[in-house]
């Protein structure tokens, strides 16, 4: 049939169907209505596309600020709870509040205490002063035990030991570590043995473990003086100065501990009677006599 000819009634031209089907923007053949959103709604889409970022930022800011504040508050609450938990458990094993008392010293106290450790013979009053059943801070009482001098003396002893080993060409980090660890181990053993002895003798005393560590650590002052004298004057100077320091520390320990270990009657000079008081006397003498043994054992190999 020619193109211009008429078609029977009820039939469409196939060419027109192909033209409509070949259009690039033709919709689905099974769709009942044309989709006009792609053309008519395109300006609206562009307008919404331009406005959406601003609106999203405002909404995000409104949501982020309360959430951030809540996170900060929650984190602060967790931190405070964790700090309280750590302080509570740490204070159970290491009494931090009590340790502050033993480091409450000043320059005057340190100078007087060092002089007392080296020359204790002229000191008369050895009683620790109390204020409302609480001992005063060490900086106000030279008889009060402290941990500052023992701690600094221990560190200085390790440094002097390294110096002595270096002058003899025997220095090495391993030997210095052995020297420090052995001194610390002997200190721990001494304190544990003293605690066990006090328990076996059933001594009712206000001596604490920290007090025993303080009194046991005072011997490092004499050890430092002895080693330095040996480096300057040889073995003769070492033995002479160490002997002096050993006698001084024995006198210091006896006069300091007798008020805490012995009974009040013995502390006041009354005749000691009874087996228990004799055991306390022997224990005091044994603790004082052990100091020269440790002083010589930890220093004799440093001087040649």
Beta strands, then each sheet from edge to edge (+ up, - down):
end
